[in-house]
Amino acid sequence: MRAGNIVVGVAGVRAALQGSTVVCVVLAQDASQRTVEKVERLAVARRIPVLRGPAAEQLGAGLGRPPVQAVGVTDPALARGLTADG
């Protein structure tokens, strides 16, 4: 995955949503209710798809990071791949 295709972490995802740079959001399956509410509300208001991913530990591990509750996807092609019915 190239740098610049994703934004990692709740604060970064919220900022990117406010700046309209995110085209899709992935929330960890075990994200806290507060995180879900904060991120999902912004995403829904901007009509950005929200997907539930694996647990935070697995999501972070897939990105070479510690546990991650939220990831924003900024690359439209990558977002299409994630949201495609499969």
C-alpha positions in Angstrom: 0.0 0.0 0.0 1.5 3.4 -1.0 1.8 6.1 1.5 -1.0 8.6 1.2 -3.7 6.0 0.4 -4.8 5.8 4.0 -5.2 7.9 7.2 -4.7 5.9 10.4 -6.3 6.6 13.8 -9.5 8.2 15.0 -8.2 11.8 15.2 -6.6 11.6 11.7 -9.7 10.0 10.2 -12.0 12.7 11.7 -9.8 15.5 10.5 -9.6 13.9 7.0 -13.4 13.6 7.0 -13.8 17.2 7.9 -11.3 18.1 5.1 -13.2 15.9 2.6 -10.2 13.8 1.7 -11.6 10.4 2.7 -13.6 8.3 0.3 -14.2 5.3 2.6 -13.8 4.5 6.3 -13.0 1.2 7.9 -13.8 0.8 11.6 -12.4 -2.0 13.7 -15.0 -4.6 14.7 -14.2 -3.9 18.3 -14.0 -0.1 18.1 -15.4 1.6 21.1 -19.0 2.9 20.9 -17.7 6.5 21.3 -15.3 6.0 18.3 -18.1 4.5 16.2 -20.4 7.4 17.0 -17.8 10.1 16.4 -16.5 8.7 13.1 -19.7 7.3 11.7 -21.7 10.5 12.3 -19.1 12.6 10.2 -18.9 9.9 7.5 -22.7 9.6 7.2 -23.1 13.4 7.0 -20.7 13.4 4.1 -22.1 10.3 2.5 -18.9 8.4 2.9 -19.2 4.6 3.2 -18.4 3.0 6.5 -17.2 -0.6 6.7 -16.6 -2.8 9.7 -13.3 -4.5 9.5 -11.4 -7.0 11.7 -10.6 -6.4 15.3 -8.3 -3.4 16.1 -5.3 -5.6 16.7 -5.7 -7.3 13.3 -6.4 -4.0 11.5 -3.3 -2.5 13.0 -1.1 -5.5 12.4 -2.2 -5.5 8.7 -0.8 -1.9 8.5 2.3 -2.7 10.5 1.1 -0.7 13.5 -0.3 -1.2 17.0 -4.1 -1.7 17.3 -6.0 0.7 15.2 -9.7 1.5 15.6 -10.3 3.6 12.4 -8.7 3.9 9.0 -9.7 6.4 6.3 -9.1 5.5 2.7 -8.1 8.4 0.5 -7.5 6.5 -2.7 -10.7 6.1 -4.8 -9.6 2.9 -6.5 -8.7 1.2 -3.2 -12.0 2.3 -1.7 -13.9 0.8 -4.7 -12.0 -2.5 -4.1 -13.0 -2.5 -0.4 -16.7 -1.6 -1.0 -17.2 -3.9 -4.0 -19.7 -6.7 -3.4 -17.7 -9.9 -3.4 
